[in-house]
Amino acid sequence: MKAIILNSGTGSRMGEFTKNNHKSMVEIWDGVPLIYHQIKALENVGIESILITTGHMGNKLKDFIDTEFGNLDITYIHNSSYSNTNYIYSIYLASDELYEDIILLHGDLYFDENILNDIISSNTSCVVVDSTLPLPEKDFKAEIGNERIRKIATYINNGNCVSCQPLYKLNGSDWDVWKGSIHEFCVDGKIDVYAEEALNNVLNEVVLKPLDVKGRLCMEVDTVYDLQLLRNKLRA
C-alpha cells in the first residue's frame, strides 16, 4: 500500500503563516508541523512508501521531509503549473507511480491516528465522513445512497449529504477506474476542477463506502481560523 499526499497548493488563505513557509509546514502545536504529523502517523501504521506532490515552495518542503524522514521511501512529483491548475493535474502527473492500493489525502488535513487505522483496515474503498457535524458551506460533502457514496462535491446540499473529508482508501481496481477518469479529464483540458469531479463520473463502477468517524477529529486547515480551531481542539 502506498500513500499520496497532495501538497501543490499555495496556502494563500493562511495569510502571514504561509508568507515564507509552505502551508503544510505550519505548526499545529509547538514544534510539530502538520506534514510531520501526517507522515509520522502513516509511518506508525506501517506505511513506508509515500508520494508527495509539490508546487509552491516545493524545495523547502522536500528539504524538511528528507531531513525528518530519511528512513522512508518518499517520492516527489512537482507540478510546475500549480498556480493555475487544481490537484487533479498533480494526480495526473503522478499517476504512473500509483498502481496499487493507496491512501490519498490532502496536505492540509489533520486526522486522529485511529481514523487512519480504520481506513487501512477497511476491506472496501472508503472515504471519511462525519454524520455528527453540520454540513459545511464551502467544503466537501458526500451524498450517500444504499450505503455507498453517490457524489462528492462542495456544491451539493440535500438530506442525503454528510460532511466529508479528503482522506481515502482506494483498492487497486477502484483506483484504476478513478485514475482513468482523471486522465480523461486532463487530456480534455479540465485541469482546474477537483479530482472528485472525475470520481463522480465513475461512482457507478467504484464502490466507495462512507467511513463515519462520528465526531473524531479530522479537519482541513485552510484558513487562519481553521488553524486556531485545530490548536484549541488539540489543547483540549
C-alpha positions in Angstrom: 0.0 0.0 0.0 1.2 3.5 -0.9 0.1 6.9 0.4 -0.2 10.0 -1.8 -0.2 13.4 -0.1 -1.4 16.3 -2.3 0.7 19.3 -1.4 0.8 21.5 -4.5 -1.3 24.4 -3.3 -0.2 27.9 -2.3 -2.0 28.2 1.0 -3.0 31.8 0.2 -5.8 31.8 2.8 -3.3 31.3 5.6 -2.1 34.8 5.5 1.2 35.6 7.3 1.6 31.9 8.2 2.4 31.0 4.6 4.2 34.2 3.5 7.6 32.5 3.9 6.5 28.9 4.6 4.8 26.0 3.0 1.2 25.5 4.1 1.7 22.0 5.5 4.8 23.2 7.4 2.7 25.5 9.7 3.0 24.2 13.2 -0.2 22.8 14.7 1.3 22.7 18.1 4.7 23.7 19.5 7.4 22.3 17.1 5.1 20.0 15.2 4.2 20.9 11.6 1.1 19.4 10.0 3.1 17.5 7.5 5.2 15.9 10.3 2.0 14.7 12.0 0.7 13.2 8.7 3.9 11.3 7.8 4.5 10.1 11.3 1.0 8.8 11.5 1.5 6.9 8.2 4.7 5.5 9.4 3.1 4.4 12.7 0.5 2.3 10.9 3.1 0.7 8.7 3.1 2.7 5.5 6.6 3.5 4.4 6.1 4.3 0.8 4.8 7.8 0.2 4.3 10.0 -2.9 4.0 13.8 -2.3 3.0 16.2 -5.0 4.7 19.6 -4.7 4.3 23.1 -6.1 4.6 26.3 -4.1 7.8 26.2 -2.0 8.4 22.6 -3.1 12.1 22.5 -2.4 11.6 23.9 1.1 9.0 21.2 1.8 11.2 18.5 0.3 14.2 19.5 2.4 12.3 19.4 5.6 10.7 16.0 4.9 14.0 14.5 3.8 15.7 15.7 7.0 13.0 14.3 9.2 12.1 11.1 7.4 15.2 9.9 5.6 14.4 6.3 6.5 11.2 6.3 4.4 10.7 5.7 0.7 9.4 9.1 -0.4 8.9 10.2 -4.0 8.2 13.8 -5.1 6.2 14.8 -8.2 6.4 18.5 -8.9 3.6 20.4 -10.6 5.2 23.4 -12.2 1.7 24.6 -13.2 0.5 24.7 -9.6 -0.7 28.3 -9.8 -3.3 27.7 -12.5 -4.3 24.0 -12.0 -6.1 22.1 -9.4 -4.8 18.9 -7.7 -6.5 16.8 -10.4 -3.5 17.7 -12.5 -1.0 16.9 -9.8 -2.5 13.4 -9.5 -2.4 13.1 -13.3 1.4 13.9 -13.3 1.9 11.3 -10.5 -0.4 8.6 -11.9 2.4 6.4 -13.3 3.8 6.0 -9.8 0.4 4.9 -8.4 -0.6 1.4 -9.4 -1.6 -0.4 -6.2 -3.9 0.1 -3.2 -3.5 3.7 -2.0 -4.2 6.1 0.8 -5.0 9.5 -0.6 -5.1 12.7 1.5 -4.7 16.4 1.2 -1.6 18.0 2.7 -3.7 20.4 4.8 -5.7 17.6 6.6 -5.3 16.8 10.3 -6.7 13.4 11.4 -6.5 11.3 14.6 -4.3 8.3 14.0 -7.0 5.9 15.0 -9.0 7.1 12.0 -6.1 6.1 9.7 -6.1 2.7 11.3 -9.8 2.3 10.5 -9.2 3.4 6.9 -6.4 0.9 6.4 -8.4 -1.9 8.0 -11.4 -1.4 5.6 -11.9 -4.2 3.1 -13.6 -1.8 0.7 -12.6 1.5 -0.8 -13.8 4.2 1.5 -13.7 7.9 2.4 -14.0 9.7 5.7 -17.4 11.3 6.5 -18.8 12.7 9.8 -22.6 12.5 10.4 -22.3 14.4 13.6 -21.2 17.7 12.0 -23.3 20.3 10.3 -22.9 20.5 6.6 -20.1 22.8 5.7 -20.9 25.8 3.5 -17.9 25.6 1.2 -16.1 22.3 1.9 -16.7 18.8 0.7 -20.0 17.0 1.3 -20.8 13.4 0.4 -24.2 12.2 -0.9 -24.9 8.7 0.3 -27.3 6.2 -1.1 -27.7 2.5 -0.4 -24.7 2.7 2.0 -22.3 3.9 -0.7 -21.0 7.3 -1.9 -23.0 8.6 -4.8 -21.3 12.0 -5.2 -18.7 14.2 -3.5 -18.7 18.0 -4.1 -18.7 21.3 -2.4 -21.9 22.5 -4.0 -24.3 19.7 -3.1 -26.7 20.1 -0.2 -29.6 17.7 0.4 -30.9 15.4 3.0 -28.6 12.5 1.9 -25.5 14.6 2.4 -22.9 14.5 5.2 -19.7 16.3 5.9 -16.8 14.7 4.1 -13.0 15.0 4.5 -10.5 14.1 1.7 -9.0 11.0 3.4 -9.5 8.0 1.1 -8.5 4.4 0.9 -8.8 3.1 -2.7 -8.4 -0.6 -3.6 -6.2 -1.0 -6.6 -9.1 -1.9 -9.0 -11.2 1.1 -7.9 -8.2 3.4 -8.1 -7.5 2.3 -11.6 -11.0 3.4 -12.6 -10.7 6.8 -10.9 -7.3 7.3 -12.3 -8.6 6.6 -15.8 -11.3 9.2 -15.4 -8.7 11.7 -14.1 -6.6 11.0 -17.2 -9.6 11.7 -19.5 -10.4 15.0 -17.7 -6.8 16.2 -18.0 -6.5 15.2 -21.7 -9.7 17.2 -22.3 -8.1 20.2 -20.6 -10.3 20.0 -17.4 -7.4 20.7 -15.1 -8.9 23.4 -12.9 -11.5 21.2 -11.2 -11.4 19.0 -8.1 -10.4 15.4 -8.8 -13.7 14.4 -7.2 -15.5 15.6 -10.4 -13.7 12.8 -12.2 -14.6 10.4 -9.4 -18.3 11.4 -9.6 -18.3 10.3 -13.3 -17.4 6.7 -12.3 -19.1 6.1 -9.0 -21.4 3.7 -10.7 -18.3 1.5 -11.2 -16.4 2.3 -8.0 -17.9 1.0 -4.8 -16.8 3.8 -2.4 -18.1 3.3 1.2 -18.5 6.1 3.8 -16.4 5.7 6.9 -18.2 7.6 9.6 -15.8 9.0 12.2 -18.7 10.3 14.4 -17.0 13.2 16.0 -13.4 12.1 16.0 -11.0 14.9 14.9 -10.5 15.1 11.2 -10.4 18.5 9.6 -8.7 20.6 6.9 -6.6 23.6 7.8 -7.4 26.0 5.1 -7.5 29.3 6.9 -6.1 31.1 10.0 -9.4 30.4 11.7 -9.1 26.7 11.0 -5.6 26.7 12.4 -6.7 28.3 15.6 -9.6 26.0 15.9 -7.4 22.9 15.5 -4.9 24.2 18.1 -7.7 24.8 20.5 -9.1 21.3 20.0 -5.7 19.7 20.4 -5.1 21.6 23.7 -8.5 20.4 24.9 
